[in-house]
């Protein structure tokens, strides 16, 4: 499949130059790179690609483009914005996008209309002479539509906004619009400089400077550089900037300082604050404020020290000794809101010099990854570490990533412990909405801790008894949650050969006691007058043979040939011998079985001894008891395992809900599929009949009587239509007529479907999916279950990597040690007592 690609021109490092007469804005300077992107690219992939070519950190810049026929610029926030851009500009030979560095908020996706386009690569771009537009307090309200203000002078009186913005604490447009009020405000600001605040008034020499500021004029004496304007309108006073030597040393837009002025003087470093961290900003509570403040500190790469950390007030400062950054917020009486009262955003420290951060906790990690965990519960801690470092520029440890994921799972799906507490109520609700459903719980008698659970829906029990083949596979799967555990499953097969889950259970262990309890519950659920004798298939290693003989004494049991082959290969370490095992396992007749075993003895006597060590009635087709419908393995369990997917990572109630919804949807889809068929047998069986008919074209047939026939192919086979048997045994093993039987049926001009097992009929298939699993609404209250308490299991998931358990096979004899010196058994050459 050819993926359509788009040619992209990426502009970064430059600036917008606006026409002073109100003309169009142009982009000058910087660098431009060309790149090809697929048309179905996502926002995160586009952001990562642009970060690579611009040498910026993903999430530290915004992306914009100009629509056709529009003077404004459009921001790109998410996947829908990327799709809209590619659709609007689909006819353009190339698409131009503009990259601007901005501050980082609480998330990596920090594209915001509220950003300052005057900063690029950590400093101030252009020869900007308007001091008011460069004040830190207004950095959150500048956007690309104000690009005309970033010209080489004032373009209009409207560009001269509130002079109060020169200070650090006000953003109002209504206050102080005259030069006289500016002088008064500057005078008051000068008085506050003794308290450690940065004063604008101490830089004003006379009223002429204020008059120049009102008129929008600039001289070398008053406004030396755009960097100097940020701190006042007088001559630059030399201040030592610790840790910053040049703009090129700055890596992120959050660490913006005011560079080096034109005359070599250094300015005080200034932090670009997000719009949520300004004086007067309000939060729901102290927790929300601390969360925002910590995210800002991590993005700015400095450590916080909380002086007061209470529910009614929070005071924090930079942990570095002597740094002036400080912020104070408290509870607003009467309205239950948390408001920032005072703050000093200036930093005089070197920031953190490494990529680790002391403020990173599990809560912060969980907030950043919870959406990814929701989409992919298999999100591994190593992947979390890599993504956090790429998106936020900080390093976390493996245990931090693991705890962060656990907290994210708790936020998304609830607590693992609480799920066990509400399990009885959920099971009762399941029974109320689906009458006939069985949901039994077993707990420890002493501490009421969870031990086992059995669930079988009425729709699956009825479907199995009315339409499925009497064949069932048994297996368990590991549940990867806080308390671990095992999922025990009984899986049947519909007429199409697709898995049909009949019942499942959850147990804290996979021992014999748990299996006996599960099979006992299954036997009680399958009670019915129409039940045929069942055939169970399980792995040899499960050890279910004695349990099945006790719980289902009148039914049959067989081993999965795939598990036997794996055990055979593990013991003998020879793939070629495993091929001989499969030849023996696929033998249909007794004569063929003996012939294949003779081949194995001729090749390897050890392999023959291993095979003979397993009772043939549990795996060999000529000897097996019960009807397996030509299924040697339990592939249904693999389908069920993949069908469960990521649900095994969820708490127990969420896990049960996931299985219920999957089953409900599965039954409905199969019901709709069956209603569309018009033939008498299902399509898969019809295809097998056609393939067997093609083989029978060259067969010769000789009739013995009305029901018995002799069919000549490469050998002679006898067909009995009345008993539905053939000496090749394929008819008996599969339930469908073999090629020899098809020739006999056609000679009598009878309908082939009448000789097929009724389990392959469409009517039987429809009976399988006749019943419905009803929805369970989440918004309705849980029913109360009196005198039944369930606590979390006592067994918790052990720390560290799980130990590998040895697989028990049919031949568990320990290989004897041979001495290379004397050839004896029981010792090696070093322990040999024979003299040289």
C-alpha positions in Angstrom: 0.0 0.0 0.0 1.5 3.3 -1.1 1.2 6.1 1.5 0.5 9.6 0.1 3.0 12.1 1.3 3.0 15.9 1.6 5.9 18.4 1.1 6.3 20.6 4.2 8.4 23.8 4.6 9.3 24.3 8.3 10.3 27.9 9.3 11.9 28.5 12.7 14.3 30.9 14.3 13.0 34.0 12.5 10.6 36.8 13.2 7.5 38.4 11.8 8.0 41.9 10.3 4.7 43.9 10.0 4.0 46.8 7.6 3.7 50.0 9.6 0.8 51.2 7.4 -1.3 48.2 8.2 -0.1 45.9 5.4 0.6 42.2 5.4 3.0 40.6 7.9 6.2 39.0 6.5 8.5 36.4 8.0 12.2 37.1 7.9 15.4 35.5 9.2 15.8 32.1 10.8 16.1 28.8 9.0 13.9 26.8 6.7 14.0 23.0 6.4 12.0 20.8 3.9 10.6 17.5 5.0 8.2 14.9 3.6 5.4 13.7 5.9 2.6 11.1 5.3 -0.9 12.5 4.9 -2.2 10.4 7.8 0.4 11.7 10.3 -0.7 12.4 13.8 -0.1 15.5 15.9 2.4 13.8 18.2 4.3 12.4 15.2 4.4 15.8 13.5 5.5 17.5 16.7 8.3 14.9 17.2 9.5 15.3 13.5 9.6 19.1 13.8 11.4 18.9 17.1 14.1 16.8 15.4 14.7 19.1 12.5 14.6 22.3 14.6 16.7 20.9 17.4 14.0 21.8 20.0 12.4 19.7 22.6 9.0 18.3 21.8 6.3 20.2 23.6 8.5 23.4 24.0 7.2 25.1 20.8 3.9 25.9 19.1 3.0 25.1 15.5 1.0 27.5 13.2 0.2 27.9 9.6 -1.6 30.5 7.5 -4.8 29.6 5.8 -5.5 30.5 2.2 -7.1 33.9 1.9 -6.7 34.6 5.6 -4.4 37.2 7.3 -4.4 35.4 10.6 -2.4 32.3 11.6 -4.1 29.0 12.7 -2.7 27.0 15.6 -2.3 23.3 15.6 -3.3 21.6 18.9 -4.3 18.0 18.1 -4.8 15.4 15.4 -8.0 17.1 14.1 -6.0 20.3 13.5 -3.4 18.5 11.5 -6.1 16.8 9.3 -7.8 20.2 8.8 -4.6 21.8 7.7 -3.8 19.0 5.2 -7.4 19.3 3.8 -7.4 23.1 3.5 -4.0 23.1 1.8 -4.4 19.9 -0.2 -4.0 21.6 -3.6 -0.8 23.5 -2.5 2.5 22.1 -3.9 4.0 22.7 -0.4 2.7 23.7 3.0 4.5 26.3 5.2 4.4 25.9 8.9 6.0 28.2 11.5 7.6 27.0 14.8 7.7 29.3 17.8 9.2 28.5 21.2 6.8 29.0 24.0 6.4 28.2 27.7 5.5 24.6 28.9 2.4 24.2 31.0 0.9 21.2 32.6 1.1 19.0 29.5 3.4 18.4 26.6 0.8 19.8 24.2 1.4 23.4 25.1 0.3 25.1 21.8 -1.5 28.2 23.0 -2.8 31.3 21.4 -1.5 33.0 24.5 2.2 33.2 23.7 4.9 35.7 23.0 6.2 35.6 19.4 9.0 38.0 20.2 11.1 35.3 21.8 13.0 32.8 19.7 15.8 30.5 20.7 15.9 31.7 24.2 16.2 35.5 23.6 14.5 38.5 22.1 14.5 38.6 18.3 14.6 41.6 16.1 15.4 45.3 16.8 12.2 45.8 18.8 12.0 49.3 20.4 8.5 49.1 22.0 9.2 48.5 25.7 5.6 48.0 26.7 5.1 44.9 24.5 8.1 43.2 26.0 6.9 43.4 29.7 6.8 39.9 31.3 3.3 40.4 32.6 1.8 40.5 29.1 3.8 37.6 27.6 0.6 35.4 28.1 -1.7 37.7 25.9 0.5 38.2 22.9 -0.2 36.0 19.9 0.6 35.9 16.2 -2.2 38.2 15.3 -0.3 41.0 17.2 2.7 40.5 15.0 2.4 44.0 13.6 3.3 45.3 17.1 6.7 43.8 16.8 7.8 46.3 14.3 10.8 48.7 14.5 8.6 51.3 16.1 5.1 52.1 17.1 2.6 51.6 14.3 -0.4 53.3 16.0 -1.6 54.7 19.3 -3.4 51.5 19.9 0.0 49.7 20.2 0.8 51.9 23.2 -1.1 49.9 25.7 -1.1 50.3 29.5 2.3 51.6 30.8 1.5 49.8 34.0 2.5 46.6 32.1 6.1 47.7 32.5 5.8 46.7 36.2 5.7 43.1 37.4 2.3 43.0 39.0 -0.4 44.5 36.8 -2.0 43.5 33.5 -5.0 45.9 33.4 -5.6 48.0 30.3 -7.9 50.4 32.1 -5.5 51.8 34.7 -2.8 54.5 34.2 -3.1 55.6 30.7 -1.3 59.0 31.1 2.4 59.8 31.5 1.7 61.5 34.8 0.2 58.3 36.2 3.2 56.4 34.8 5.5 58.6 36.8 3.4 58.1 40.0 3.4 54.3 39.5 7.2 54.3 38.9 7.8 56.3 42.0 5.8 53.9 44.1 7.6 51.0 42.5 11.0 52.6 43.5 9.9 52.6 47.1 9.2 48.8 47.0 12.7 48.1 45.7 14.0 48.1 49.3 11.9 44.9 49.9 13.7 42.9 47.3 11.5 43.5 44.3 12.7 44.6 40.9 11.9 48.3 40.6 11.2 50.2 37.4 11.2 53.6 39.0 14.8 53.5 40.1 15.8 53.6 36.5 13.9 56.8 35.6 16.2 59.8 35.6 13.8 62.6 34.7 10.4 63.3 33.3 11.8 63.5 29.8 12.2 59.8 29.7 8.6 59.3 30.5 7.6 61.8 27.9 9.6 59.9 25.3 7.9 56.7 26.4 4.5 58.2 25.8 5.5 59.4 22.3 7.0 56.0 21.4 10.5 57.5 21.0 13.7 55.7 21.8 17.3 57.0 22.1 20.5 55.2 22.8 20.7 56.9 26.2 17.2 55.9 27.3 16.5 52.6 25.5 19.8 50.9 24.8 18.5 47.5 23.8 15.2 45.6 23.9 16.7 43.6 26.8 17.1 46.8 28.8 13.6 47.9 28.1 12.2 44.9 30.0 13.5 46.3 33.3 12.9 50.0 32.8 13.3 53.1 30.6 16.7 54.3 31.8 20.3 53.4 31.3 21.2 49.8 31.9 22.6 49.0 35.3 25.1 46.2 35.3 23.8 43.1 37.1 25.6 39.8 37.3 23.8 36.9 35.7 24.9 33.7 37.3 25.1 30.6 35.2 24.1 32.2 31.8 26.8 33.3 29.5 24.8 33.8 26.3 21.5 33.2 24.7 22.9 30.2 22.9 23.5 28.4 26.2 19.8 28.3 26.9 18.0 25.1 25.9 14.4 25.7 26.7 12.0 28.7 26.3 11.1 28.4 29.9 14.7 29.5 30.8 14.5 32.7 28.9 16.8 35.4 30.2 17.4 38.8 28.9 20.6 38.0 27.0 23.6 40.4 26.6 22.8 44.0 25.8 24.4 46.0 23.1 27.1 47.5 25.3 28.0 44.3 27.0 25.9 44.8 30.2 24.1 41.8 31.6 20.4 41.9 32.7 18.7 40.1 35.5 17.3 36.7 34.3 13.5 36.7 33.8 11.1 33.7 33.7 8.3 33.6 31.2 5.3 32.6 33.4 2.3 30.7 32.1 -1.0 32.5 32.2 -2.2 30.4 35.1 0.6 31.7 37.4 0.0 35.4 37.7 -1.2 37.5 40.6 -5.0 37.0 40.9 -5.1 33.6 39.2 -7.6 31.3 40.9 -7.6 27.5 41.5 -10.2 25.1 42.9 -8.1 24.3 46.0 -4.6 24.1 47.3 -4.0 20.8 45.7 -4.7 22.2 42.2 -2.4 25.1 42.9 0.4 22.9 44.1 0.0 20.6 41.0 0.3 23.6 38.6 3.2 25.1 40.5 5.1 21.8 40.6 4.6 21.3 36.8 5.9 24.8 36.2 9.0 24.1 38.4 9.7 20.9 36.5 9.3 22.7 33.2 11.6 25.6 34.4 14.1 23.2 35.9 14.2 24.6 39.4 13.4 23.0 42.7 10.7 24.3 45.0 10.8 24.6 48.8 7.4 24.9 50.5 7.6 27.3 53.5 3.8 27.0 54.2 2.0 24.0 52.8 -1.5 24.0 54.3 -5.1 23.7 53.0 -5.7 27.4 53.5 -2.3 28.9 52.4 0.7 27.9 50.4 4.1 29.7 50.3 6.9 28.4 48.1 10.2 29.7 47.0 13.1 28.5 44.9 15.2 26.0 46.9 18.5 27.5 45.7 20.1 29.7 48.3 19.7 33.4 47.7 17.3 33.0 44.8 14.5 35.7 44.8 11.7 33.5 43.2 8.8 33.4 45.7 5.0 32.9 45.4 2.2 33.0 47.9 -1.4 31.9 47.5 -4.2 31.5 50.0 -7.9 30.6 50.3 -10.5 33.2 49.4 -13.1 33.4 52.1 -16.7 32.9 51.1 -16.2 31.4 47.7 -13.8 28.5 48.4 -11.2 29.4 45.8 -7.5 29.5 46.0 -5.9 32.7 44.7 -2.3 33.9 44.1 -1.7 36.9 46.3 1.9 37.9 45.7 4.8 36.6 43.7 8.3 37.5 42.5 9.0 35.6 39.3 12.7 36.5 39.1 15.4 33.9 39.5 19.0 34.7 40.5 20.1 31.0 40.7 21.8 28.7 38.2 18.8 26.4 38.0 19.3 22.6 38.2 22.3 21.4 36.1 21.1 17.8 35.7 18.1 16.2 34.2 16.7 14.7 37.4 14.2 16.7 39.4 13.3 16.3 43.1 9.7 17.4 42.7 8.8 14.6 40.3 6.4 12.3 42.2 4.1 9.5 41.1 1.1 11.8 40.9 2.9 14.0 38.4 3.9 11.0 36.3 0.4 9.5 36.4 -1.1 12.8 35.2 1.2 12.8 32.2 0.7 9.2 31.1 -2.8 8.3 32.1 -4.2 8.8 28.6 -1.5 6.6 27.1 -2.1 4.0 29.8 -5.8 4.1 28.9 -5.1 3.5 25.3 -2.4 0.9 26.0 -2.5 -0.9 29.4 0.7 -2.7 28.4 2.6 0.6 28.6 5.9 -0.6 30.1 7.9 1.4 32.7 10.9 1.6 30.3 8.7 3.2 27.7 7.4 5.6 30.3 10.9 6.6 31.2 11.8 7.2 27.6 8.7 9.2 26.8 9.0 11.4 29.9 12.6 12.3 29.0 11.7 13.0 25.4 8.6 15.1 26.1 9.6 16.9 29.3 13.4 16.8 29.4 13.6 15.1 32.8 14.8 11.6 33.8 12.9 9.3 36.1 13.8 5.9 37.6 12.2 2.5 36.8 10.4 2.3 40.2 9.0 5.8 39.7 7.7 4.9 36.3 6.1 1.7 37.7 4.4 3.5 40.6 3.2 6.3 38.3 1.6 3.7 36.0 -0.1 2.0 39.0 -1.5 5.3 40.1 -2.7 6.1 36.6 -4.5 2.7 36.5 -6.1 3.5 39.8 -7.2 6.9 38.5 -8.7 5.4 35.3 -10.2 2.2 36.6 -10.4 2.5 40.4 -8.6 0.8 43.2 -7.8 -2.9 43.0 -8.8 -3.2 46.7 -12.1 -1.5 46.4 -13.0 -3.7 43.4 -13.0 -6.8 45.7 -15.2 -5.0 48.2 -17.9 -4.3 45.6 -17.6 -7.7 43.9 -20.7 -9.3 45.6 -22.9 -6.3 44.7 -21.7 -6.5 41.1 -22.4 -10.2 40.8 -25.9 -9.7 42.2 -26.4 -6.9 39.7 -25.2 -9.2 36.9 -27.7 -11.9 38.0 -30.6 -9.4 38.2 -30.0 -8.1 34.7 -29.4 -11.6 33.2 -31.7 -14.1 34.8 -30.3 -17.6 34.8 -26.7 -16.4 35.1 -24.5 -18.1 37.7 -22.0 -16.0 39.7 -20.5 -17.7 42.8 -17.8 -16.4 45.1 -15.7 -18.3 47.6 -13.8 -16.5 50.4 -11.6 -17.5 53.2 -13.6 -18.4 56.3 -11.3 -16.6 58.7 -10.4 -13.2 57.2 -13.0 -13.1 54.3 -10.3 -12.7 51.7 -11.1 -13.6 48.1 -10.2 -17.1 46.9 -12.3 -18.0 43.8 -15.0 -16.7 41.5 -17.1 -18.6 38.9 -19.2 -16.9 36.2 -21.4 -18.5 33.5 -24.0 -16.4 31.7 -27.4 -17.9 30.9 -26.8 -17.1 27.2 -23.6 -19.1 27.0 -24.9 -22.1 29.0 -28.0 -22.3 26.8 -26.0 -21.8 23.6 -23.6 -24.6 24.4 -26.3 -27.1 25.3 -28.4 -26.3 22.2 -25.9 -25.8 19.5 -22.2 -26.4 20.3 -20.3 -29.6 19.7 -19.8 -31.6 22.9 -16.1 -30.6 23.0 -14.6 -28.3 25.6 -11.0 -27.0 26.1 -9.7 -26.2 29.6 -6.9 -23.9 30.4 -5.8 -21.0 32.7 -4.1 -17.7 32.0 -2.2 -15.3 34.3 -4.0 -12.1 35.4 -1.4 -9.3 35.5 -2.8 -7.2 38.3 -1.6 -6.1 41.7 -2.8 -9.3 43.3 -2.0 -11.5 40.3 -4.2 -14.6 40.1 -5.4 -16.9 37.3 -8.2 -16.9 34.9 -9.7 -20.4 34.5 -11.7 -20.9 31.3 -13.9 -23.5 29.6 -14.1 -22.8 25.9 -16.4 -24.6 23.4 -16.7 -24.4 19.6 -19.6 -23.4 17.5 -20.6 -24.9 14.1 -18.2 -22.6 12.3 -15.2 -23.7 14.4 -15.1 -20.3 16.3 -14.5 -20.3 20.0 -17.5 -20.0 22.3 -16.7 -19.1 25.9 -19.0 -21.1 28.2 -17.7 -20.3 31.6 -14.7 -18.6 33.3 -13.4 -18.2 36.8 -10.8 -16.3 38.8 -8.6 -17.9 41.4 -5.7 -16.8 43.5 -3.9 -20.1 42.5 -3.9 -22.7 39.8 -3.7 -25.7 42.0 -5.8 -28.9 42.0 -8.2 -27.5 44.6 -9.1 -24.5 42.5 -9.6 -26.6 39.4 -11.8 -29.1 41.3 -14.0 -26.2 42.6 -14.2 -24.7 39.1 -15.2 -28.0 37.4 -17.7 -28.7 40.1 -19.4 -25.3 39.4 -19.3 -26.1 35.7 -20.9 -29.5 36.1 -23.8 -27.9 38.1 -24.2 -25.2 35.4 -24.5 -27.8 32.6 -27.2 -29.9 34.1 -29.8 -30.6 31.5 -31.7 -33.5 29.9 -30.3 -32.9 26.5 -26.6 -32.9 27.5 -24.4 -35.3 25.6 -21.3 -36.9 26.9 -18.5 -34.3 26.8 -14.9 -34.5 25.7 -12.4 -32.3 27.5 -9.1 -31.3 26.1 -6.3 -29.9 28.3 -2.6 -29.8 28.6 -0.7 -32.7 30.0 1.0 -30.5 32.5 -2.3 -29.4 34.1 -2.7 -32.7 35.9 -6.5 -32.5 35.4 -7.0 -36.2 34.5 -7.8 -37.4 38.1 -9.9 -34.4 38.8 -12.0 -34.8 35.6 -12.4 -38.5 36.4 -13.9 -37.5 39.8 -16.1 -34.6 38.7 -17.1 -35.9 35.2 -16.9 -39.6 35.6 -19.1 -40.4 32.5 -17.3 -38.0 30.2 -14.0 -38.3 28.2 -10.7 -36.5 28.6 -7.9 -36.0 26.1 -4.5 -34.2 25.9 -3.7 -31.4 23.6 -1.2 -32.7 21.0 0.5 -29.3 20.8 1.4 -29.4 24.4 2.7 -33.0 24.0 4.8 -31.9 21.1 6.4 -29.1 23.0 7.2 -31.4 26.0 8.6 -33.9 23.6 10.9 -31.3 22.0 12.0 -29.9 25.4 13.0 -33.3 26.6 14.7 -34.7 23.5 16.0 -31.4 22.1 15.5 -32.5 18.5 13.1 -30.8 16.1 13.4 -33.6 13.5 12.1 -36.2 16.0 9.2 -33.8 16.7 8.1 -34.2 13.1 7.9 -37.9 13.6 5.7 -37.4 16.7 3.2 -35.3 14.6 3.0 -38.2 12.1 2.0 -40.5 14.8 -0.5 -38.1 16.3 -2.2 -37.5 12.9 -2.6 -41.2 12.2 -6.3 -42.0 11.7 -6.4 -45.8 11.7 -4.8 -48.4 13.8 -2.7 -49.7 10.9 -1.4 -46.2 10.1 -0.6 -45.7 13.8 1.5 -48.8 14.1 3.3 -48.0 10.9 4.2 -44.5 12.2 5.4 -45.9 15.5 7.6 -48.4 13.7 9.3 -45.4 11.9 9.9 -43.7 15.2 11.5 -46.8 16.7 13.8 -47.1 13.7 14.9 -43.5 14.0 15.2 -43.2 17.8 14.4 -45.7 20.5 14.5 -43.0 23.1 11.7 -41.1 21.2 9.6 -44.3 21.0 10.0 -44.8 24.8 8.8 -41.3 25.5 5.7 -41.7 23.3 4.8 -45.0 24.7 5.0 -43.5 28.2 1.8 -41.6 27.6 -1.5 -43.6 27.5 -2.7 -43.6 23.9 -6.4 -43.3 24.9 -5.7 -39.6 25.8 -4.1 -38.5 22.5 -4.0 -41.1 19.7 -7.0 -40.9 17.3 -7.4 -44.7 16.9 -7.6 -45.2 20.6 -9.1 -42.0 22.0 -12.5 -42.1 23.7 -15.1 -39.5 22.8 -15.6 -37.3 19.8 -12.9 -34.6 19.1 -14.2 -33.6 15.7 -10.7 -33.9 14.3 -9.3 -31.3 16.7 -5.9 -32.5 18.1 -5.0 -29.2 19.8 -6.7 -26.6 21.9 -6.2 -23.6 19.5 -9.4 -22.2 20.9 -7.5 -21.2 24.0 -5.1 -19.1 22.0 -8.0 -17.3 20.3 -9.6 -16.7 23.8 -6.3 -15.4 25.1 -6.0 -12.9 22.3 -9.6 -12.1 22.6 -9.2 -11.0 26.2 -6.4 -8.7 25.2 -5.5 -6.0 27.7 -8.4 -6.7 30.1 -6.3 -8.9 32.3 -4.6 -5.7 33.6 -7.8 -4.3 35.0 -9.3 -4.6 38.6 -11.6 -7.6 39.0 -14.9 -5.7 38.5 -13.6 -3.9 35.5 -12.2 -7.1 34.2 -15.6 -8.9 34.5 -17.3 -5.9 32.8 -14.9 -6.1 29.9 -15.5 -9.8 29.4 -19.3 -9.3 29.6 -19.3 -6.6 27.0 -17.0 -8.6 24.7 -19.3 -11.6 25.0 -22.4 -9.5 24.5 -21.0 -8.1 21.3 -19.6 -11.4 20.1 -23.0 -13.2 20.4 -24.8 -10.4 18.6 -22.3 -10.3 15.7 -22.6 -14.1 15.2 -26.4 -14.0 15.5 -26.5 -11.4 12.7 -24.1 -13.5 10.6 -26.2 -16.6 11.0 -29.4 -14.9 9.9 -27.9 -14.1 6.5 -27.1 -17.7 5.5 -29.6 -19.6 3.2 -27.8 -22.9 2.9 -28.5 -25.9 5.2 -24.9 -26.3 6.5 -22.6 -23.6 7.6 -20.1 -22.1 5.0 -17.0 -23.6 6.6 -18.4 -27.1 6.4 -19.6 -26.5 2.9 -16.1 -25.6 1.8 -14.7 -28.8 3.3 -17.3 -30.8 1.4 -16.3 -29.2 -1.9 -12.6 -29.9 -1.3 -13.3 -33.6 -0.6 -15.6 -33.8 -3.6 -12.7 -32.6 -5.8 -10.6 -35.5 -4.6 -13.3 -38.1 -5.4 -13.5 -37.5 -9.1 -11.2 -40.4 -10.0 -12.6 -42.9 -7.5 -14.4 -46.1 -8.6 -17.4 -47.3 -6.6 -18.9 -50.8 -6.2 -22.2 -51.3 -4.5 -22.7 -54.2 -2.0 -26.2 -53.3 -1.0 -28.4 -50.3 -0.4 -26.1 -48.9 2.3 -22.7 -50.5 1.9 -20.2 -49.6 -0.8 -16.7 -50.4 -1.8 -14.6 -47.4 -3.0 -11.4 -48.0 -5.0 -8.8 -45.2 -4.9 -5.1 -45.8 -4.2 -6.5 -48.4 -1.7 -9.9 -50.0 -1.0 -12.2 -48.4 1.6 -15.6 -49.6 2.7 -18.4 -47.1 3.3 -21.6 -47.8 5.4 -24.1 -45.0 4.9 -26.5 -46.4 7.6 -23.9 -46.4 10.3 -22.2 -43.3 8.8 -18.8 -45.0 8.8 -15.8 -45.4 6.5 -12.7 -47.5 7.0 -10.5 -44.4 6.5 -12.2 -43.1 9.8 -12.2 -39.5 8.6 -16.0 -39.4 8.6 -16.2 -40.6 12.2 -13.5 -38.2 13.4 -14.8 -35.1 11.8 -18.5 -35.5 11.6 -18.5 -34.6 7.9 -18.6 -37.3 5.1 -15.2 -38.2 3.7 -14.4 -38.3 0.0 -15.3 -42.0 -0.2 -18.6 -41.4 1.5 -19.4 -38.5 -0.8 -19.0 -40.8 -3.9 -21.5 -43.3 -2.3 -24.0 -40.5 -1.4 -23.9 -39.1 -5.0 -24.4 -42.5 -6.5 -27.7 -42.7 -4.6 -28.5 -39.1 -5.5 -29.2 -38.1 -2.0 -28.6 -34.9 -0.2 -25.2 -34.6 1.3 -26.2 -32.3 4.2 -28.5 -35.1 5.5 -25.3 -37.2 6.2 -23.5 -34.3 8.0 -23.6 -34.0 11.8 -26.4 -31.7 13.0 -23.7 -29.6 14.7 -22.8 -28.3 11.3 -26.3 -27.2 10.3 -27.3 -23.6 10.1 -30.3 -24.1 12.3 -28.1 -25.5 15.0 -25.8 -22.5 14.6 -28.7 -20.1 15.1 -29.8 -21.9 18.3 -26.3 -21.4 19.7 -26.7 -17.6 19.6 -30.4 -17.4 20.3 -30.1 -16.0 23.8 -28.9 -12.5 24.6 -26.5 -11.1 27.3 -28.2 -7.9 28.5 -26.4 -4.6 29.3 -25.5 -3.7 32.8 -25.9 0.1 33.3 -23.2 1.7 35.3 -25.3 4.6 36.6 -27.8 2.5 38.5 -27.0 1.9 42.2 -25.3 -1.4 43.2 -27.7 -3.8 45.1 -26.9 -4.5 48.7 -25.7 -8.0 49.6 -26.3 -8.7 53.3 -23.8 -10.7 55.4 -21.3 -11.3 52.6 -18.0 -9.5 52.8 -15.1 -9.9 50.3 -11.6 -8.6 51.1 -8.6 -8.5 48.7 -6.6 -11.7 48.5 -3.8 -12.4 50.9 -1.5 -13.4 48.1 0.1 -10.4 46.4 2.2 -10.2 43.3 5.8 -10.8 44.4 8.4 -8.2 43.7 11.0 -8.8 41.0 11.0 -11.0 38.0 8.8 -14.1 38.2 10.7 -17.4 38.5 10.4 -19.9 35.7 8.7 -23.1 36.6 9.7 -26.4 35.1 7.2 -28.1 32.9 6.2 -31.6 34.0 6.1 -34.1 31.1 5.2 -37.7 30.6 8.8 -38.7 31.2 10.3 -37.0 34.2 13.3 -39.3 34.7 16.6 -37.5 35.5 19.2 -38.1 32.9 22.1 -40.1 34.5 25.6 -38.7 34.6 28.2 -40.6 32.5 31.9 -40.7 33.2 34.0 -40.0 30.2 36.9 -41.9 31.8 35.5 -45.2 32.7 32.1 -45.1 31.1 30.3 -45.7 34.4 27.1 -44.1 35.7 26.5 -41.8 38.6 29.8 -39.9 38.6 31.9 -37.7 36.2 35.6 -37.8 35.2 36.7 -35.7 38.2 35.1 -38.0 40.7 36.2 -41.2 39.0 38.1 -43.6 41.3 39.6 -45.7 38.5 43.4 -45.4 38.4 45.1 -44.1 35.3 
